[in-house]
Amino acid sequence: MPKPTRGARLGGSPAHERLMLANLATSLFKHGKITTTEAKAKRVRPLAERMVTFAKRGDLHARRQVATVVRDKDVAYQLFAEIAPRFTNRPGGYTRIVKVGPRKGDNAPMAVIELVEELAEAPAPKRSARPAAAKTETAAALAPEEPAAEAAVEDTDADESKSE
Amino acid sequence: MAVPKRRMSRSNTRSRRSQWKTSAVATQPCPQCKSPKLPHAACGVCGTYNGRQVVEV
């Protein structure tokens, strides 16, 4: 008999649930810390920790398995290049959930889920690192998207300069 | 399906509703700023939990 999934069912369909959890995990790796409802935080934690474990392994198979969840190539690269090395000495438990009380509006219990090791400063623009990422990931698939990816990096640069 | 035979009097309705009670939210004093906070949650005033700054205030 299949073992039921722990925690709340989210969204209307299994596809919606997968998409929401994937998006939450991607946001978590992008920002290092996200605020969401307790139910979603509890559901995304095992997924996110599995992704970090894959990233620590770091081979091509792990990259492809992460790519099925984290569809954003920049975030996936950052996960392997920057987040995974911070957890080399930690055998699991990569995330922390702290409850922050009910949300105004619908009184939903909210929580902050964050990566345990702090992000070392705002992620630096890795213009030089991008080609290396393209090589390790599926180079053929990335080749036609190269100009778009460059534009995205430039956009994030502009955002960072605005926020500073 | 069971259905009521008679309309319920206002008195009976009100007697039943007299048992509807609210309870105060359980709080704990925050170890940092001493203001009341929800147990097992970050303090809403100073934003700390377990000595760590969790939310910006």
Backbone of each chain as ProteinMPNN parsed JSONL, in Angstrom:
{"seq_chain_A": "MPKPTRGARLGGSPAHERLMLANLATSLFKHGKITTTEAKAKRVRPLAERMVTFAKRGDLHARRQVATVVRDKDVAYQLFAEIAPRFTNRPGGYTRIVKVGPRKGDNAPMAVIELVEELAEAPAPKRSARPAAAKTETAAALAPEEPAAEAAVEDTDADESKSE", "coords_chain_A": {"N_chain_A": [[0.857, -1.2, 0.0], [0.603, 2.214, -0.89], [2.365, 4.794, 0.813], [0.803, 7.487, 2.406], [1.21, 10.985, 1.554], [2.844, 13.184, 3.765], [1.445, 15.926, 5.59], [-0.349, 18.898, 4.459], [-2.671, 18.845, 1.671], [-2.202, 20.7, -1.246], [-3.491, 23.302, -3.371], [-5.533, 22.611, -6.33], [-5.152, 20.33, -7.821], [-2.955, 17.504, -8.442], [-0.978, 18.359, -10.219], [-1.035, 21.142, -9.949], [-0.273, 21.329, -7.292], [2.344, 20.279, -7.405], [3.514, 22.229, -9.025], [3.272, 24.523, -7.435], [4.833, 23.815, -5.218], [7.296, 23.491, -6.455], [7.752, 26.085, -7.367], [7.874, 27.423, -4.932], [10.167, 26.236, -3.816], [12.088, 27.067, -5.664], [11.977, 29.848, -5.296], [12.872, 29.924, -2.686], [15.551, 29.091, -2.923], [16.452, 31.124, -4.489], [16.168, 33.474, -2.992], [16.942, 32.809, -0.433], [15.404, 33.015, 1.798], [12.041, 32.851, 2.593], [8.688, 34.015, 3.103], [5.8, 32.321, 3.925], [2.742, 30.359, 4.084], [2.224, 28.28, 6.972], [1.511, 25.646, 6.322], [2.361, 25.361, 3.665], [5.07, 25.867, 3.993], [5.82, 23.681, 5.484], [5.38, 21.643, 3.676], [7.155, 22.248, 1.629], [9.631, 21.982, 2.698], [10.816, 19.221, 2.846], [11.16, 18.796, 0.096], [12.877, 20.897, -0.694], [15.131, 20.301, 0.81], [15.859, 17.882, -0.272], [16.632, 18.758, -2.763], [18.922, 20.229, -2.098], [20.515, 18.157, -1.206], [20.907, 16.755, -3.587], [22.316, 18.734, -4.903], [24.631, 18.8, -3.422], [25.733, 16.378, -4.134], [26.235, 16.742, -6.858], [26.736, 15.7, -9.461], [26.122, 14.987, -13.004], [23.714, 13.596, -13.263], [22.429, 14.298, -10.885], [22.117, 17.011, -11.389], [20.285, 16.916, -13.481], [18.1, 15.814, -12.209], [17.502, 17.799, -10.343], [16.825, 19.778, -12.135], [14.304, 19.009, -12.945], [12.667, 19.983, -11.004], [13.542, 22.589, -10.109], [13.16, 24.852, -12.381], [14.292, 27.149, -13.257], [17.241, 28.067, -14.693], [19.305, 29.696, -13.825], [18.911, 29.826, -11.07], [19.185, 27.125, -10.443], [21.849, 26.713, -11.122], [23.067, 28.404, -9.286], [22.349, 27.11, -6.954], [23.898, 24.763, -7.098], [26.458, 25.842, -7.265], [26.841, 27.742, -5.237], [25.142, 27.422, -2.982], [25.219, 24.7, -2.249], [28.029, 24.169, -1.478], [28.104, 25.438, 1.0], [26.863, 23.731, 2.699], [28.378, 21.479, 3.085], [29.411, 20.319, 5.386], [27.197, 19.612, 6.805], [24.915, 17.277, 7.799], [22.166, 17.088, 6.502], [19.03, 18.772, 7.357], [18.823, 21.422, 6.318], [17.243, 23.599, 6.223], [15.276, 26.06, 7.975], [12.321, 26.549, 9.805], [10.39, 29.113, 11.008], [7.702, 30.123, 12.905], [5.541, 32.872, 12.362], [3.166, 33.926, 13.208], [-0.395, 34.806, 12.726], [-1.732, 35.777, 9.508], [-2.767, 38.981, 8.41], [-6.016, 39.562, 7.221], [-6.785, 36.892, 6.239], [-6.188, 35.442, 8.425], [-4.423, 33.348, 8.283], [-2.027, 31.034, 9.46], [1.288, 32.023, 9.41], [4.671, 31.484, 8.26], [8.256, 31.682, 8.309], [10.539, 30.38, 6.096], [13.843, 29.404, 5.795], [17.182, 29.088, 4.452], [19.646, 27.449, 6.335], [22.386, 28.149, 6.651], [23.658, 31.376, 6.327], [23.065, 33.507, 3.496], [25.903, 34.589, 1.808], [26.244, 37.768, 1.543], [24.509, 39.722, -1.022], [23.755, 37.795, -3.904], [26.449, 37.783, -6.075], [26.874, 39.261, -9.32], [27.309, 36.896, -11.802], [28.741, 36.945, -14.352], [31.052, 35.973, -15.494], [30.943, 33.406, -14.631], [28.822, 32.225, -15.878], [29.26, 30.962, -18.543], [30.606, 28.62, -17.77], [28.596, 27.349, -16.353], [26.802, 26.865, -18.394], [28.226, 24.993, -19.789], [28.407, 22.79, -18.054], [25.734, 22.201, -17.597], [23.063, 21.048, -19.748], [24.404, 21.703, -22.641], [23.594, 21.917, -25.29], [20.836, 22.389, -25.166], [20.812, 24.813, -23.961], [22.049, 26.581, -25.641], [20.487, 28.036, -27.72], [19.122, 29.708, -26.0], [20.829, 31.463, -24.94], [21.162, 34.384, -25.387], [18.841, 35.386, -24.151], [19.164, 34.552, -21.504], [21.399, 36.047, -20.786], [20.294, 38.593, -20.889], [18.498, 38.391, -18.778], [20.256, 38.22, -16.62], [21.348, 40.728, -16.707], [19.112, 42.241, -16.097], [18.676, 41.511, -13.414], [20.916, 42.624, -12.323], [20.353, 45.345, -12.642], [18.149, 45.55, -10.956], [19.343, 45.043, -8.493], [21.046, 47.225, -8.205], [19.171, 49.199, -7.975], [17.9, 48.556, -5.577], [19.888, 48.968, -3.763]], "CA_chain_A": [[0.0, 0.0, 0.0], [1.446, 3.415, -0.921], [2.332, 5.595, 2.04], [0.274, 8.814, 2.081], [2.092, 12.133, 1.736], [2.644, 13.904, 5.028], [1.149, 17.339, 5.481], [-1.573, 19.322, 3.805], [-2.755, 18.842, 0.214], [-2.246, 22.095, -1.681], [-4.005, 23.533, -4.715], [-6.697, 21.847, -6.738], [-4.8, 19.1, -8.523], [-1.558, 17.147, -8.189], [-0.091, 19.187, -11.041], [-0.976, 22.462, -9.313], [0.515, 21.174, -6.067], [3.76, 20.158, -7.795], [3.995, 23.513, -9.526], [3.418, 25.467, -6.317], [5.979, 23.425, -4.397], [8.505, 23.781, -7.231], [7.971, 27.533, -7.361], [8.307, 27.803, -3.585], [11.558, 25.81, -3.638], [12.915, 27.951, -6.491], [12.064, 31.148, -4.609], [13.688, 29.75, -1.485], [16.966, 29.065, -3.305], [16.795, 32.412, -5.088], [16.233, 34.551, -2.008], [17.51, 32.326, 0.814], [14.454, 33.142, 2.906], [10.735, 33.271, 2.087], [7.574, 33.976, 4.042], [4.657, 31.644, 3.321], [1.906, 29.807, 5.143], [2.857, 27.161, 7.675], [1.263, 24.385, 5.605], [3.233, 25.313, 2.495], [6.459, 25.76, 4.451], [6.067, 22.303, 5.925], [5.407, 20.77, 2.51], [8.282, 22.539, 0.739], [10.901, 21.676, 3.355], [11.491, 18.004, 2.368], [11.546, 18.958, -1.311], [14.048, 21.777, -0.774], [16.305, 19.624, 1.378], [16.259, 16.883, -1.249], [17.355, 19.464, -3.819], [20.258, 20.555, -1.585], [21.282, 16.909, -1.195], [21.322, 16.543, -4.977], [23.336, 19.728, -5.251], [25.887, 18.406, -2.77], [26.308, 15.302, -4.912], [26.85, 17.591, -7.868], [27.047, 15.126, -10.776], [25.177, 15.353, -14.068], [22.405, 13.013, -12.95], [21.825, 15.146, -9.848], [21.698, 18.253, -12.05], [19.057, 16.678, -14.255], [16.987, 15.599, -11.273], [17.138, 19.113, -9.807], [16.207, 20.555, -13.212], [12.887, 18.682, -13.05], [11.93, 20.773, -10.014], [13.964, 23.984, -10.233], [13.217, 25.034, -13.825], [15.097, 28.347, -13.531], [18.612, 27.573, -14.798], [20.186, 30.529, -13.004], [18.757, 29.406, -9.672], [19.751, 25.788, -10.314], [23.312, 26.859, -11.122], [23.444, 29.006, -7.997], [22.187, 26.056, -5.941], [25.049, 23.863, -7.148], [27.752, 26.531, -7.156], [27.012, 28.573, -4.042], [24.41, 26.962, -1.797], [25.678, 23.363, -1.852], [29.285, 24.146, -0.721], [27.925, 25.91, 2.377], [26.278, 22.672, 3.519], [29.172, 20.25, 2.963], [29.646, 19.7, 6.69], [25.926, 19.49, 7.517], [24.241, 16.077, 7.298], [20.725, 17.294, 6.495], [18.538, 19.9, 8.149], [19.389, 22.612, 5.683], [16.315, 24.732, 6.293], [14.692, 26.365, 9.292], [10.99, 27.147, 9.723], [10.008, 29.852, 12.206], [6.341, 30.632, 12.785], [5.51, 34.317, 12.601], [1.851, 34.4, 13.612], [-1.415, 34.812, 11.679], [-1.705, 36.829, 8.482], [-3.904, 39.888, 8.389], [-6.826, 39.318, 6.034], [-7.465, 35.616, 6.363], [-5.778, 34.829, 9.688], [-3.679, 32.12, 8.01], [-0.764, 30.997, 10.195], [2.404, 32.248, 8.497], [5.978, 31.033, 8.727], [9.416, 32.035, 7.493], [11.435, 29.246, 5.865], [15.11, 29.964, 5.311], [18.346, 28.202, 4.432], [20.225, 27.611, 7.668], [23.602, 28.961, 6.535], [23.261, 32.657, 5.75], [23.596, 33.869, 2.18], [27.029, 35.508, 1.933], [25.955, 38.976, 0.765], [23.626, 39.528, -2.167], [24.478, 37.007, -4.903], [27.197, 38.648, -6.986], [26.636, 38.956, -10.732], [28.33, 35.92, -12.228], [28.862, 36.987, -15.798], [32.158, 35.096, -15.881], [30.627, 32.024, -14.271], [27.748, 31.713, -16.719], [29.668, 29.975, -19.546], [30.906, 27.361, -17.098], [27.317, 26.729, -16.049], [26.24, 26.375, -19.641], [28.959, 23.803, -20.188], [28.066, 21.649, -17.204], [24.365, 21.817, -17.872], [22.918, 20.57, -21.118], [24.887, 22.82, -23.444], [22.829, 22.022, -26.524], [19.543, 22.987, -24.887], [20.986, 26.188, -23.483], [22.655, 27.418, -26.671], [19.609, 29.041, -28.315], [18.572, 30.622, -24.99], [21.931, 32.236, -24.352], [20.937, 35.833, -25.302], [17.786, 35.654, -23.173], [19.734, 34.38, -20.171], [22.255, 37.209, -20.527], [19.407, 39.723, -20.608], [17.951, 38.187, -17.437], [21.303, 38.559, -15.659], [21.466, 42.184, -16.682], [17.952, 42.743, -15.375], [18.872, 41.353, -11.974], [21.912, 43.629, -11.95], [19.674, 46.63, -12.53], [17.327, 45.503, -9.743], [20.194, 45.138, -7.313], [21.543, 48.593, -8.055], [18.039, 49.996, -7.516], [17.581, 48.277, -4.174], [20.958, 49.406, -2.868]], "C_chain_A": [[0.886, 1.241, 0.0], [1.264, 4.233, 0.345], [1.823, 6.994, 1.709], [1.32, 9.903, 2.346], [1.793, 12.798, 3.062], [2.294, 15.348, 4.733], [-0.087, 17.601, 4.638], [-1.499, 19.086, 2.309], [-2.921, 20.299, -0.214], [-2.847, 22.178, -3.077], [-5.152, 22.621, -5.062], [-6.359, 20.507, -7.329], [-3.358, 18.749, -8.21], [-0.586, 18.003, -8.993], [0.078, 20.569, -10.42], [-0.106, 22.408, -8.062], [2.006, 21.092, -6.396], [4.323, 21.492, -8.232], [4.224, 24.489, -8.376], [4.636, 25.119, -5.486], [7.286, 23.724, -5.131], [8.81, 25.267, -7.211], [8.448, 28.006, -5.998], [9.777, 27.443, -3.38], [12.499, 26.721, -4.431], [13.085, 29.31, -5.812], [12.963, 31.053, -3.388], [15.176, 29.793, -1.851], [17.395, 30.408, -3.883], [17.044, 33.45, -4.011], [16.83, 34.106, -0.674], [16.522, 32.298, 1.959], [13.131, 33.593, 2.318], [9.708, 33.16, 3.2], [6.386, 33.35, 3.331], [3.786, 31.101, 4.448], [2.616, 28.602, 5.756], [2.707, 25.869, 6.887], [2.205, 24.265, 4.419], [4.685, 25.17, 2.907], [6.776, 24.323, 4.831], [6.132, 21.348, 4.739], [6.661, 20.997, 1.674], [9.608, 22.138, 1.379], [11.548, 20.372, 2.863], [11.963, 18.121, 0.934], [12.828, 19.775, -1.421], [15.289, 21.065, -0.25], [16.798, 18.526, 0.436], [17.065, 17.543, -2.366], [18.771, 19.813, -3.358], [21.125, 19.303, -1.565], [21.768, 16.569, -2.597], [22.463, 17.483, -5.323], [24.668, 19.388, -4.618], [26.549, 17.268, -3.531], [26.96, 15.868, -6.164], [27.157, 16.952, -9.205], [25.931, 15.464, -11.769], [23.777, 14.814, -13.784], [21.679, 13.858, -11.91], [21.322, 16.436, -10.471], [20.398, 18.053, -12.804], [17.872, 16.458, -13.336], [16.543, 16.912, -10.649], [16.399, 19.914, -10.873], [14.737, 20.201, -13.396], [12.045, 19.464, -12.048], [12.249, 22.248, -10.179], [14.166, 24.259, -11.718], [14.07, 26.234, -14.202], [16.576, 27.954, -13.518], [19.57, 28.381, -13.946], [20.144, 30.074, -11.549], [19.379, 28.028, -9.466], [21.274, 25.863, -10.27], [23.783, 27.394, -9.772], [23.36, 27.971, -6.879], [23.417, 25.157, -5.918], [26.342, 24.588, -6.805], [27.934, 27.217, -5.818], [26.345, 27.995, -2.803], [24.973, 25.629, -1.313], [26.995, 23.389, -1.069], [29.134, 24.604, 0.725], [27.439, 24.791, 3.288], [27.107, 21.395, 3.524], [29.336, 19.551, 4.301], [28.349, 19.423, 7.45], [25.168, 18.283, 6.981], [22.724, 16.22, 7.324], [20.322, 18.434, 7.39], [19.053, 21.216, 7.623], [18.49, 23.827, 5.819], [15.757, 24.877, 7.7], [13.334, 27.006, 9.046], [10.707, 27.831, 11.046], [8.619, 30.414, 11.974], [6.329, 32.116, 13.116], [4.095, 34.828, 12.858], [0.885, 34.529, 12.449], [-1.298, 36.01, 10.75], [-2.933, 37.705, 8.614], [-4.7, 39.61, 7.124], [-7.547, 37.999, 6.125], [-7.01, 34.829, 7.59], [-5.015, 33.518, 9.476], [-2.364, 32.13, 8.784], [0.418, 31.062, 9.222], [3.7, 31.756, 9.119], [7.049, 31.549, 7.782], [10.235, 30.767, 7.342], [12.696, 29.789, 5.223], [16.163, 28.873, 5.283], [19.164, 28.491, 5.684], [21.495, 28.456, 7.614], [23.227, 30.234, 5.795], [23.838, 32.805, 4.348], [24.72, 34.873, 2.379], [26.8, 36.691, 0.999], [24.94, 38.696, -0.345], [24.398, 38.776, -3.249], [25.13, 37.903, -5.952], [26.851, 38.297, -8.43], [27.734, 38.039, -11.256], [28.342, 35.829, -13.732], [29.956, 36.021, -16.256], [31.809, 33.629, -15.614], [29.587, 31.413, -15.191], [28.21, 30.702, -17.762], [30.0, 28.621, -18.938], [29.615, 26.608, -16.788], [26.721, 26.126, -17.3], [26.919, 25.084, -20.056], [28.507, 22.593, -19.368], [26.626, 21.229, -17.391], [24.269, 21.383, -19.328], [23.214, 21.723, -22.067], [24.015, 23.008, -24.677], [21.504, 22.729, -26.286], [19.678, 24.464, -24.559], [21.385, 27.12, -24.616], [21.69, 28.436, -27.279], [19.1, 30.056, -27.294], [19.615, 31.58, -24.449], [21.646, 33.745, -24.28], [19.887, 36.191, -24.257], [18.343, 35.568, -21.76], [20.615, 35.569, -19.805], [21.41, 38.412, -20.14], [18.864, 39.614, -19.195], [18.974, 38.579, -16.383], [21.431, 40.065, -15.555], [20.319, 42.816, -15.915], [18.169, 42.655, -13.872], [19.909, 42.342, -11.479], [21.233, 44.974, -11.706], [18.844, 46.674, -11.249], [18.184, 45.702, -8.501], [20.674, 46.563, -7.093], [20.433, 49.499, -7.564], [17.834, 49.819, -6.02], [18.658, 48.806, -3.232], [20.897, 50.888, -2.568]], "O_chain_A": [[1.821, 1.328, 0.796], [0.161, 4.349, 0.879], [2.364, 7.636, 0.808], [2.18, 9.774, 3.218], [0.633, 12.959, 3.44], [2.774, 15.931, 3.76], [-0.768, 16.686, 4.174], [-0.415, 19.118, 1.725], [-3.694, 21.042, 0.39], [-2.729, 21.244, -3.87], [-5.689, 21.931, -4.195], [-7.207, 19.615, -7.34], [-2.604, 19.61, -7.756], [0.498, 18.335, -8.514], [1.185, 21.105, -10.366], [0.69, 23.311, -7.801], [2.829, 21.745, -5.755], [5.443, 21.858, -7.877], [5.232, 25.193, -8.339], [5.394, 26.004, -5.089], [8.263, 24.154, -4.519], [9.961, 25.675, -7.06], [9.313, 28.876, -5.901], [10.545, 28.237, -2.838], [13.564, 27.1, -3.946], [14.187, 29.855, -5.756], [13.72, 31.975, -3.087], [15.967, 30.45, -1.174], [18.561, 30.789, -3.781], [18.004, 34.217, -4.089], [17.192, 34.954, 0.141], [16.757, 31.642, 2.974], [13.081, 34.604, 1.617], [9.829, 32.339, 4.108], [6.003, 33.799, 2.25], [4.055, 31.348, 5.624], [3.489, 27.992, 5.138], [3.65, 25.084, 6.789], [2.784, 23.204, 4.184], [5.452, 24.451, 2.266], [7.858, 23.812, 4.54], [6.855, 20.353, 4.784], [7.183, 20.057, 1.074], [10.605, 21.971, 0.677], [12.722, 20.392, 2.492], [13.028, 17.616, 0.581], [13.752, 19.403, -2.145], [16.376, 21.213, -0.809], [17.998, 18.265, 0.35], [18.045, 16.982, -2.857], [19.718, 19.706, -4.137], [22.317, 19.361, -1.865], [22.91, 16.145, -2.776], [23.447, 17.089, -5.949], [25.72, 19.651, -5.199], [27.776, 17.184, -3.579], [28.094, 15.522, -6.495], [27.791, 17.597, -10.04], [24.946, 16.122, -11.433], [22.78, 15.49, -14.035], [20.479, 14.108, -12.023], [20.237, 16.911, -10.135], [19.514, 18.91, -12.776], [16.756, 16.871, -13.652], [15.349, 17.128, -10.444], [15.458, 20.644, -10.563], [13.983, 21.004, -13.946], [10.834, 19.592, -12.227], [11.35, 23.068, -10.368], [15.221, 23.939, -12.266], [14.527, 26.335, -15.341], [17.111, 27.559, -12.482], [20.533, 27.84, -13.403], [21.174, 29.95, -10.886], [20.022, 27.78, -8.446], [21.915, 25.166, -9.483], [24.756, 26.909, -9.194], [24.192, 27.955, -5.972], [23.924, 24.824, -4.847], [27.218, 24.032, -6.142], [29.05, 27.279, -5.303], [26.898, 28.061, -1.706], [25.182, 25.439, -0.115], [27.092, 22.688, -0.062], [29.926, 24.219, 1.585], [27.579, 24.878, 4.508], [26.613, 20.339, 3.919], [29.396, 18.322, 4.354], [28.393, 19.04, 8.619], [24.808, 18.27, 5.804], [22.06, 15.533, 8.1], [21.15, 19.005, 8.1], [19.633, 22.02, 8.353], [18.916, 24.953, 5.563], [15.768, 23.94, 8.497], [13.195, 27.887, 8.197], [10.776, 27.197, 12.099], [8.374, 31.097, 10.979], [7.018, 32.565, 14.032], [3.842, 36.027, 12.742], [1.291, 34.379, 11.296], [-0.841, 37.088, 11.132], [-4.023, 37.211, 8.901], [-4.113, 39.44, 6.056], [-8.777, 37.959, 6.095], [-7.405, 33.677, 7.771], [-4.963, 32.675, 10.371], [-1.653, 33.135, 8.769], [0.522, 30.237, 8.314], [3.815, 31.628, 10.338], [6.787, 31.82, 6.61], [10.594, 30.139, 8.338], [12.642, 30.532, 4.243], [16.061, 27.869, 5.988], [19.352, 29.651, 6.051], [21.674, 29.366, 8.423], [22.56, 30.186, 4.761], [24.925, 32.315, 4.042], [24.529, 35.895, 3.038], [27.12, 36.628, -0.188], [24.564, 37.545, -0.568], [25.566, 39.076, -3.493], [24.456, 38.679, -6.629], [26.562, 37.137, -8.726], [28.922, 38.352, -11.17], [28.008, 34.8, -14.319], [29.81, 35.339, -17.27], [32.313, 32.728, -16.285], [29.485, 30.189, -15.271], [27.591, 29.643, -17.865], [29.705, 27.585, -19.533], [29.544, 25.388, -16.94], [26.195, 25.013, -17.277], [26.281, 24.187, -20.607], [28.258, 21.516, -19.91], [26.315, 20.038, -17.349], [25.267, 21.354, -20.048], [22.381, 22.606, -22.27], [23.728, 24.14, -25.066], [21.085, 23.563, -27.089], [18.784, 25.263, -24.838], [21.098, 28.316, -24.567], [22.04, 29.614, -27.352], [18.688, 31.152, -27.672], [19.316, 32.415, -23.595], [21.859, 34.347, -23.228], [20.027, 37.192, -23.554], [18.036, 36.408, -20.915], [20.592, 36.046, -18.67], [21.736, 39.152, -19.212], [18.773, 40.615, -18.484], [18.628, 39.192, -15.373], [21.601, 40.615, -14.466], [20.503, 43.788, -15.183], [17.884, 43.603, -13.14], [19.811, 42.846, -10.36], [21.494, 45.651, -10.712], [18.825, 47.683, -10.543], [17.811, 46.428, -7.58], [20.71, 47.055, -5.965], [20.686, 50.454, -6.83], [17.622, 50.785, -5.286], [18.395, 49.064, -2.058], [21.735, 51.403, -1.828]]}, "seq_chain_B": "MAVPKRRMSRSNTRSRRSQWKTSAVATQPCPQCKSPKLPHAACGVCGTYNGRQVVEV", "coords_chain_B": {"N_chain_B": [[-34.722, 11.849, 6.121], [-33.997, 13.476, 9.186], [-36.04, 16.062, 10.388], [-36.79, 19.24, 11.975], [-39.719, 19.358, 14.011], [-41.04, 21.385, 15.349], [-40.889, 24.93, 15.609], [-38.101, 26.506, 17.186], [-38.092, 28.129, 20.354], [-37.227, 31.581, 21.044], [-36.147, 31.826, 23.531], [-35.113, 29.251, 24.069], [-33.258, 29.112, 22.006], [-31.547, 31.183, 22.747], [-30.687, 30.238, 25.209], [-29.2, 28.056, 24.417], [-27.23, 29.373, 22.964], [-25.969, 30.709, 24.954], [-23.851, 29.262, 25.77], [-21.864, 29.703, 23.98], [-18.67, 30.671, 23.916], [-15.844, 32.795, 24.039], [-12.287, 32.459, 24.176], [-9.348, 33.723, 25.683], [-6.393, 34.484, 23.792], [-3.62, 32.381, 24.129], [-0.633, 33.543, 25.46], [2.881, 34.239, 25.713], [5.446, 35.868, 27.591], [7.795, 37.7, 25.705], [11.169, 36.698, 25.508], [13.058, 38.591, 24.832], [11.952, 41.258, 24.616], [9.915, 41.303, 26.437], [7.257, 41.742, 25.804], [3.902, 40.469, 25.219], [3.713, 37.436, 23.366], [2.904, 34.988, 20.79], [3.153, 31.572, 21.737], [5.887, 29.507, 20.661], [6.374, 30.958, 18.365], [7.701, 33.643, 16.355], [8.408, 36.797, 17.905], [6.085, 39.41, 17.59], [6.686, 42.037, 18.034], [9.455, 42.629, 18.511], [10.5, 40.901, 16.679], [12.117, 38.638, 17.061], [13.208, 35.226, 17.505], [14.106, 32.686, 19.619], [16.41, 34.084, 20.264], [17.294, 34.915, 17.803], [17.172, 37.155, 15.071], [14.317, 37.187, 13.228], [12.248, 38.357, 11.704], [12.168, 41.507, 10.059], [11.609, 44.619, 11.716]], "CA_chain_B": [[-33.832, 12.73, 6.895], [-34.672, 14.074, 10.342], [-36.27, 17.511, 10.294], [-37.468, 19.725, 13.19], [-41.183, 19.392, 13.927], [-41.541, 22.658, 15.885], [-39.965, 26.058, 15.661], [-37.483, 26.628, 18.519], [-38.367, 29.442, 20.936], [-36.07, 32.465, 21.195], [-35.545, 31.517, 24.835], [-34.276, 28.056, 23.936], [-32.128, 29.478, 21.141], [-30.593, 31.997, 23.508], [-30.077, 29.385, 26.237], [-28.148, 27.273, 23.765], [-26.122, 30.24, 22.57], [-25.266, 31.231, 26.124], [-22.636, 28.48, 25.971], [-20.83, 30.122, 23.013], [-17.764, 31.534, 24.664], [-14.505, 32.973, 23.46], [-11.213, 32.346, 25.166], [-8.225, 34.603, 25.373], [-5.26, 33.844, 23.107], [-2.518, 32.079, 25.049], [0.598, 34.255, 25.103], [4.049, 34.112, 26.58], [6.274, 37.075, 27.476], [8.964, 37.541, 24.841], [12.395, 36.776, 26.323], [13.869, 39.757, 24.46], [11.351, 42.574, 24.882], [8.92, 41.116, 27.493], [5.883, 41.937, 25.358], [3.279, 39.16, 25.016], [3.818, 36.875, 22.01], [2.378, 33.637, 20.659], [4.187, 30.576, 22.009], [6.502, 28.81, 19.526], [6.361, 31.821, 17.179], [8.548, 34.818, 16.499], [7.75, 37.929, 18.559], [5.62, 40.382, 16.602], [7.136, 43.383, 18.366], [10.883, 42.77, 18.242], [10.85, 40.059, 15.531], [13.138, 37.632, 17.362], [12.797, 33.927, 18.014], [15.276, 31.942, 20.09], [17.578, 34.961, 20.226], [17.692, 35.211, 16.424], [16.27, 38.092, 14.393], [13.654, 36.43, 12.17], [11.556, 39.31, 10.816], [12.539, 42.911, 10.239], [10.506, 45.391, 12.303]], "C_chain_B": [[-34.62, 13.384, 8.026], [-34.82, 15.579, 10.145], [-36.992, 17.987, 11.556], [-38.971, 19.774, 12.977], [-41.697, 20.764, 14.326], [-40.441, 23.712, 15.781], [-39.411, 26.171, 17.08], [-37.73, 28.036, 19.07], [-37.096, 30.26, 21.031], [-35.342, 32.149, 22.495], [-34.613, 30.31, 24.73], [-33.048, 28.343, 23.086], [-31.072, 30.207, 21.949], [-29.922, 31.183, 24.61], [-28.94, 28.577, 25.634], [-26.939, 28.175, 23.473], [-25.374, 30.804, 23.773], [-23.975, 30.473, 26.382], [-21.538, 28.827, 24.96], [-19.894, 31.079, 23.719], [-16.463, 31.678, 23.893], [-13.478, 32.815, 24.568], [-10.067, 33.242, 24.724], [-7.119, 33.81, 24.69], [-4.152, 33.613, 24.128], [-1.265, 32.814, 24.586], [1.676, 33.975, 26.13], [4.809, 35.426, 26.516], [7.505, 36.78, 26.617], [10.23, 37.628, 25.675], [13.252, 37.99, 26.014], [13.248, 41.046, 24.989], [10.216, 42.497, 25.889], [7.485, 41.362, 27.048], [5.239, 40.58, 25.093], [3.407, 38.712, 23.573], [3.21, 35.489, 22.006], [3.487, 32.642, 20.986], [4.642, 29.873, 20.736], [6.453, 29.633, 18.25], [7.264, 33.008, 17.436], [7.736, 35.948, 17.13], [7.337, 38.944, 17.5], [6.14, 41.774, 16.841], [8.612, 43.539, 18.009], [11.358, 41.827, 17.132], [11.904, 39.009, 15.803], [12.476, 36.314, 17.75], [14.059, 33.177, 18.399], [16.549, 32.786, 20.005], [18.038, 35.346, 18.84], [16.685, 36.171, 15.807], [15.649, 37.388, 13.193], [12.96, 37.362, 11.181], [12.074, 40.709, 11.107], [11.346, 43.65, 10.83], [10.681, 46.877, 12.008]], "O_chain_B": [[-35.766, 13.793, 7.843], [-33.87, 16.275, 9.788], [-37.738, 17.213, 12.156], [-39.449, 20.174, 11.916], [-42.656, 21.268, 13.742], [-39.248, 23.417, 15.856], [-40.133, 25.965, 18.055], [-37.594, 29.021, 18.344], [-36.001, 29.701, 21.093], [-34.114, 32.191, 22.57], [-33.486, 30.33, 25.224], [-31.944, 27.889, 23.39], [-29.88, 29.911, 21.866], [-28.749, 31.392, 24.919], [-27.873, 28.424, 26.23], [-25.79, 27.795, 23.703], [-24.266, 31.321, 23.628], [-23.102, 30.949, 27.108], [-20.42, 28.32, 25.055], [-20.293, 32.186, 24.081], [-16.048, 30.765, 23.179], [-13.774, 33.015, 25.746], [-9.86, 33.476, 23.534], [-6.927, 32.625, 24.963], [-3.789, 34.51, 24.888], [-0.885, 32.705, 23.42], [1.412, 33.537, 27.25], [4.818, 36.058, 25.46], [8.164, 35.753, 26.778], [10.362, 38.549, 26.481], [14.084, 38.385, 26.831], [13.889, 41.822, 25.697], [9.597, 43.52, 26.181], [6.568, 41.202, 27.854], [5.946, 39.624, 24.774], [3.231, 39.513, 22.654], [3.016, 34.878, 23.057], [4.63, 32.83, 20.57], [3.84, 29.671, 19.825], [6.486, 29.07, 17.156], [7.559, 33.344, 18.584], [6.527, 36.046, 16.918], [8.126, 39.299, 16.625], [6.054, 42.623, 15.954], [8.984, 44.466, 17.29], [12.5, 41.937, 16.686], [12.536, 38.524, 14.864], [11.351, 36.283, 18.249], [14.979, 33.048, 17.591], [17.628, 32.271, 19.713], [19.054, 36.025, 18.69], [15.479, 36.017, 15.999], [16.352, 37.03, 12.248], [13.069, 37.181, 9.969], [12.378, 41.05, 12.25], [10.201, 43.351, 10.493], [9.853, 47.69, 12.419]]}, "name": "protein", "num_of_chains": 2, "seq": "MPKPTRGARLGGSPAHERLMLANLATSLFKHGKITTTEAKAKRVRPLAERMVTFAKRGDLHARRQVATVVRDKDVAYQLFAEIAPRFTNRPGGYTRIVKVGPRKGDNAPMAVIELVEELAEAPAPKRSARPAAAKTETAAALAPEEPAAEAAVEDTDADESKSEMAVPKRRMSRSNTRSRRSQWKTSAVATQPCPQCKSPKLPHAACGVCGTYNGRQVVEV"}
